[in-house]
Amino acid sequence: MLIPIGVDVPFDRRPFLNWLMIILCVVVFGLMVAAVAQDQPELFEDFVLDGYTVNGLFGHMWLHGGLGHLIGNMLFLWIFGNAVCSKIGNLMYLPVYIFLGLVAAFTFNIFSDGKAIGASGAVNGIVGMFLVFFPLNDITYFWMIYIRWSGTVSFSSFWAILMWFAFDIYGAASGGIGVAYTAHVGGFLAGVLLAVALLKLRIVVMEDDERSLLEVFGISVAKKSSSEKWEHVAPSGPREEAILRAAMDRKTADREESYEEDDYEISEQPAGQKLRFAYQQENYEDSSDRVGLVDDGYIRFSCECGKKIKVPSSYAGKNGKCPKCKNRVRVPG
């Protein structure tokens, strides 16, 4: 058994809309259970995906066929949806989620004449967007073998997500029964294409220390630096230009001074903090593996308390606080 339990993506803002999506799915499932208990399952029949009815197209992505179905979808939505929602913003997230669900529904209808319910298509679209935005970030899994052996392990999201996608391709090609594999594939591809479009149109901009899937394949995208708001100011004269230059100098000096003197806590969701630190659990075989600069641009090191920490290499030499013991730590470099 291999279950994803987390990703090492720091959040710039709280993903309220993704939390709302999860709450709505849970509430609707509760209403479905209540309707079945009262022998009124027909109350939700109009919202099952069955052709191209409006109720079915928009309603199926909020329904689930059982507790396991709900938990599986909500787990993936929590892990990947929080990161994607934080990246694209809460206002954009709801229409994106519904769009992905609709594409998944149309794909299912094209290749199948059956019925379907579930958020799987939309969720797979969110996973596809995550792949484009964070291909080099790790996904941490909980694994268990016969209940006797268990632990955690991390893989690059690039390989892990492509493995899931290959499984869906196989399921769709083999005509898998009981699972809407074609909806999974349609939603995933829609998510990948939508994320690429958002990056190329500069609607979504990557941070300096992030590397998108496009960049992995050598395609440049817009980057957002810490002084971005100054870069877009157009001085209208010598006086304004001098003021702008002085402001930029003060901003740079203040930032450098704050890095030397201030403490910043390293946390899983560092919303609003100046240092975008992230950490994850990793297994080190011996003490010689405690510190290392890896190819993906991150520095991995351990606090004295044993906490494993992962930060972008751009923060080498900066100070922070351990998320576990709260003691002051210095990033190697």
Phi, psi and omega per residue, in radians:
M1 nan 2.284 -3.130
L2 -2.309 1.975 -3.038
I3 -2.135 2.168 3.069
P4 -1.192 2.367 -3.108
I5 -2.214 -0.089 3.134
G6 3.111 2.823 3.068
V7 -2.296 2.674 -3.083
D8 -1.667 0.963 -3.138
V9 -1.939 2.108 3.088
P10 -1.336 2.581 -3.097
F11 -1.808 2.331 3.040
D12 -1.485 -0.397 -3.109
R13 -2.637 2.786 -3.110
R14 -1.345 2.277 -3.082
P15 -1.445 1.156 -3.070
F16 -1.030 -0.692 -3.081
L17 -1.179 -0.603 3.090
N18 -1.181 -0.693 3.064
W19 -1.053 -0.685 3.130
L20 -1.127 -0.703 3.104
M21 -1.025 -0.769 -3.129
I22 -1.140 -0.764 3.133
I23 -1.071 -0.751 -3.135
L24 -1.092 -0.744 3.136
C25 -1.104 -0.708 3.135
V26 -1.174 -0.736 3.138
V27 -1.111 -0.782 3.138
V28 -1.096 -0.693 3.111
F29 -1.091 -0.708 3.091
G30 -1.079 -0.692 3.107
L31 -1.163 -0.633 3.100
M32 -1.121 -0.766 3.121
V33 -1.074 -0.727 3.118
A34 -1.122 -0.684 3.133
A35 -1.145 -0.712 3.113
V36 -1.150 -0.692 3.132
A37 -1.101 -0.483 3.135
Q38 -1.708 0.258 3.139
D39 0.987 0.708 3.111
Q40 -2.262 0.824 -3.131
P41 -1.111 -0.344 -3.124
E42 -1.144 -0.244 3.128
L43 -1.079 -0.447 -3.089
F44 -1.908 0.061 -3.088
E45 -1.097 -0.598 -3.121
D46 -1.182 -0.304 -3.080
F47 -1.731 0.108 3.042
V48 -1.390 2.433 3.102
L49 -1.223 1.936 -3.120
D50 -2.581 1.462 -3.054
G51 1.553 -2.506 -3.001
Y52 -2.083 0.586 3.060
T53 -1.250 2.547 -3.110
V54 -1.085 -0.774 -3.133
N55 -1.051 -0.731 -3.127
G56 -1.220 -0.731 -3.116
L57 -1.089 -0.731 -3.097
F58 -1.611 -0.419 -3.039
G59 -1.580 -0.453 -3.026
H60 -1.089 -0.530 -3.051
M61 -1.303 -0.038 3.102
W62 -1.900 -0.075 -3.098
L63 -1.789 2.648 3.097
H64 -2.471 2.579 -3.031
G65 -1.512 -0.086 -3.135
G66 -3.125 2.994 -3.088
L67 -1.136 -0.705 3.108
G68 -1.096 -0.721 3.097
H69 -1.050 -0.787 -3.141
L70 -1.132 -0.840 -3.081
I71 -1.093 -0.733 3.140
G72 -1.063 -0.838 -3.134
N73 -1.161 -0.722 -3.110
M74 -1.236 -0.530 3.068
L75 -1.108 -0.833 3.125
F76 -1.161 -0.659 3.138
L77 -1.164 -0.655 3.115
W78 -1.156 -0.811 -3.050
I79 -1.218 -0.852 -3.052
F80 -1.638 -0.566 -3.113
G81 -1.171 -0.640 3.115
N82 -1.057 -0.765 -3.126
A83 -1.169 -0.767 -3.117
V84 -1.191 -0.727 3.123
C85 -1.080 -0.733 3.101
S86 -1.111 -0.629 -3.102
K87 -1.262 -0.810 -3.044
I88 -1.592 -0.287 3.128
G89 1.737 2.619 -3.083
N90 -1.128 -0.668 -3.089
L91 -1.137 -0.606 -3.108
M92 -1.459 -0.372 -2.955
Y93 -1.146 -0.767 -3.104
L94 -1.072 -0.918 3.106
P95 -1.084 -0.573 3.092
V96 -1.124 -0.803 -3.133
Y97 -1.058 -0.810 -3.137
I98 -1.153 -0.704 3.098
F99 -1.032 -0.794 3.139
L100 -1.112 -0.686 3.091
G101 -1.119 -0.653 3.119
L102 -1.198 -0.735 3.102
V103 -1.074 -0.749 3.101
A104 -1.056 -0.708 3.139
A105 -1.144 -0.781 3.119
F106 -1.112 -0.682 3.110
T107 -1.101 -0.742 3.109
F108 -1.078 -0.776 -3.127
N109 -1.118 -0.597 -3.130
I110 -1.167 -0.672 -3.037
F111 -1.813 0.019 -3.129
S112 -2.588 2.638 3.090
D113 -1.953 0.319 -3.121
G114 -1.644 -2.843 3.128
K115 -2.019 2.768 -3.121
A116 -2.704 2.633 2.987
I117 -2.446 2.808 3.056
G118 2.136 2.720 -3.139
A119 -1.551 0.104 -3.011
S120 -0.991 -0.726 -3.128
G121 -1.087 -0.836 3.122
A122 -1.152 -0.696 -3.134
V123 -1.126 -0.722 3.086
N124 -1.114 -0.558 3.045
G125 -1.126 -0.707 3.087
I126 -1.111 -0.696 3.098
V127 -1.100 -0.693 3.088
G128 -1.080 -0.696 3.088
M129 -1.151 -0.687 3.105
F130 -1.045 -0.725 3.123
L131 -1.018 -0.718 -3.129
V132 -1.222 -0.734 -3.085
F133 -1.355 -0.634 -2.987
F134 -2.348 0.992 -3.069
P135 -1.195 -0.438 -3.082
L136 -1.728 -0.092 3.075
N137 -1.310 2.610 -3.080
D138 -1.548 2.592 2.994
I139 -1.905 2.220 3.130
T140 -1.680 2.323 -3.111
Y141 -2.048 2.606 2.909
F142 -1.727 2.249 3.132
W143 -2.119 2.627 3.132
M144 -2.596 2.418 3.096
I145 -2.177 1.984 3.104
Y146 0.927 0.535 3.087
I147 1.124 -0.108 -3.069
R148 -1.599 -0.680 3.141
W149 -2.041 2.371 3.136
S150 -2.695 2.907 3.126
G151 2.973 -2.890 3.098
T152 -2.208 2.664 3.113
V153 -2.612 2.658 -3.104
S154 -2.126 2.459 3.072
F155 -2.291 2.690 3.005
S156 -1.085 2.392 -3.118
S157 -1.081 -0.502 -3.132
F158 -0.984 -0.916 -3.087
W159 -1.323 -0.664 -3.115
A160 -1.116 -0.803 -3.099
I161 -1.229 -0.678 3.089
L162 -1.108 -0.566 3.073
M163 -1.126 -0.771 3.095
W164 -1.088 -0.731 -3.118
F165 -1.123 -0.709 3.099
A166 -1.078 -0.653 3.098
F167 -1.109 -0.720 3.110
D168 -1.167 -0.663 3.088
I169 -1.064 -0.795 3.118
Y170 -1.082 -0.762 3.138
G171 -1.095 -0.709 3.121
A172 -1.177 -0.700 -3.112
A173 -1.223 -0.571 -3.107
S174 -1.567 0.017 3.114
G175 1.189 0.779 -3.122
G176 -0.927 2.398 -3.086
I177 -1.706 2.358 3.060
G178 1.619 -0.180 3.128
V179 -2.272 2.320 -3.122
A180 -1.460 1.259 -3.084
Y181 -1.083 -0.614 -3.136
T182 -1.139 -0.596 3.062
A183 -1.170 -0.676 3.085
H184 -1.041 -0.838 -3.102
V185 -1.130 -0.785 -3.136
G186 -1.094 -0.761 3.121
G187 -1.130 -0.748 -3.127
F188 -1.083 -0.859 -3.136
L189 -1.105 -0.650 3.092
A190 -1.107 -0.691 3.120
G191 -1.132 -0.726 3.113
V192 -1.093 -0.860 -3.104
L193 -1.144 -0.684 3.136
L194 -1.145 -0.757 3.136
A195 -1.109 -0.708 3.095
V196 -1.070 -0.768 3.135
A197 -1.096 -0.732 3.139
L198 -1.095 -0.635 3.121
L199 -1.267 -0.785 -3.096
K200 -1.205 -0.540 3.098
L201 -1.485 -0.030 3.129
R202 1.103 0.413 3.018
I203 -1.284 -0.613 3.006
V204 -2.046 2.300 -3.086
V205 -2.100 2.331 3.139
M206 -1.359 2.652 3.052
E207 -1.333 2.866 3.140
D208 -1.012 -0.657 -3.042
D209 -1.655 0.226 3.100
E210 -1.907 2.651 3.139
R211 -2.325 1.991 -3.092
S212 -1.408 2.998 3.108
L213 -1.103 -0.601 3.104
L214 -1.088 -0.731 3.137
E215 -1.183 -0.572 3.081
V216 -1.037 -0.607 3.135
F217 -1.676 0.271 3.020
G218 1.456 0.265 3.130
I219 -1.760 2.151 -3.077
S220 -1.319 2.589 3.067
V221 -2.378 2.879 3.126
A222 -1.189 2.481 3.114
K223 -2.070 2.593 3.136
K224 -1.934 2.000 3.121
S225 -1.640 2.945 -3.115
S226 -1.176 -0.350 -3.135
S227 -1.869 0.428 -3.044
E228 -1.014 -0.684 -3.063
K229 -1.161 -0.408 3.078
W230 -1.409 -0.520 -3.071
E231 -1.178 -0.398 -3.085
H232 -1.701 0.096 3.106
V233 -1.503 2.225 -3.123
A234 -1.822 1.785 3.134
P235 -1.119 2.440 -3.072
S236 -1.744 0.009 -3.137
G237 -3.027 3.050 -3.117
P238 -1.020 -0.707 -3.124
R239 -1.144 -0.794 3.140
E240 -1.124 -0.654 3.127
E241 -1.133 -0.687 3.121
A242 -1.153 -0.712 3.110
I243 -1.096 -0.757 -3.141
L244 -1.099 -0.766 -3.133
R245 -1.105 -0.738 3.119
A246 -1.121 -0.688 3.124
A247 -1.121 -0.718 3.121
M248 -1.144 -0.682 3.117
D249 -1.120 -0.739 3.113
R250 -1.118 -0.703 -3.136
K251 -1.090 -0.768 3.137
T252 -1.130 -0.770 -3.137
A253 -1.110 -0.749 -3.140
D254 -1.107 -0.701 -3.120
R255 -1.151 -0.758 3.141
E256 -1.139 -0.693 3.134
E257 -1.152 -0.701 -3.111
S258 -1.154 -0.597 3.122
Y259 -1.143 -0.562 -3.100
E260 -1.420 -0.570 -2.967
E261 -1.854 -0.510 -3.017
D262 -1.644 2.719 3.041
D263 -1.788 2.448 3.078
Y264 -2.207 2.260 -3.101
E265 -1.379 2.341 3.086
I266 -1.519 2.141 -3.062
S267 -2.506 2.942 -3.127
E268 -1.226 -0.577 -3.113
Q269 -2.245 1.383 -3.052
P270 -1.448 0.899 -3.101
A271 -1.098 2.258 3.072
G272 1.444 -0.043 -3.134
Q273 -1.509 2.738 -3.114
K274 -1.326 -0.578 3.113
L275 -1.758 2.144 -3.110
R276 -1.553 1.231 -3.106
F277 -1.485 2.543 3.034
A278 -2.386 2.705 3.083
Y279 -2.452 2.877 3.082
Q280 -2.682 2.812 3.056
Q281 -1.377 2.298 3.094
E282 -2.448 2.653 3.142
N283 -1.723 2.169 3.105
Y284 -1.938 2.324 -3.072
E285 -1.311 -0.610 3.114
D286 -2.676 3.101 -3.053
S287 -1.162 -0.368 3.139
S288 -1.211 -0.266 3.137
D289 -1.672 0.171 -3.043
R290 -1.157 -0.581 -3.085
V291 -2.255 2.372 3.088
G292 -2.960 2.479 3.027
L293 -1.718 2.055 -3.030
V294 -1.782 2.986 -3.008
D295 -1.156 -0.386 -3.067
D296 -1.479 0.163 3.057
G297 1.514 0.347 3.140
Y298 -2.114 2.646 3.036
I299 -1.862 2.210 3.094
R300 -1.904 2.297 3.123
F301 -2.694 3.014 -3.099
S302 -2.119 2.495 2.979
C303 -1.351 2.863 3.112
E304 -1.072 -0.448 3.131
C305 -1.351 -0.099 3.128
G306 1.761 -0.097 -3.123
K307 -1.199 2.258 3.076
K308 -1.503 2.276 -3.049
I309 -2.215 2.487 3.115
K310 -2.267 2.160 -3.113
V311 -2.356 2.689 3.056
P312 -1.035 2.532 -3.096
S313 -1.115 -0.329 3.132
S314 -1.162 -0.237 3.139
Y315 -1.755 0.308 3.102
A316 -1.005 2.278 3.125
G317 1.507 -0.089 -3.137
K318 -1.489 2.831 -3.118
N319 -1.751 2.660 3.080
G320 -2.780 -3.064 3.094
K321 -2.065 2.389 3.096
C322 -1.136 2.311 -3.123
P323 -1.191 -0.266 -3.100
K324 -1.686 -1.019 -3.063
C325 -1.692 -0.159 3.124
K326 1.179 0.172 3.086
N327 -1.334 2.729 3.141
R328 -1.252 2.303 3.092
V329 -2.255 2.722 3.105
R330 -2.104 2.253 -3.133
V331 -1.199 2.216 -3.140
P332 -1.075 2.629 3.077
G333 2.531 nan nan
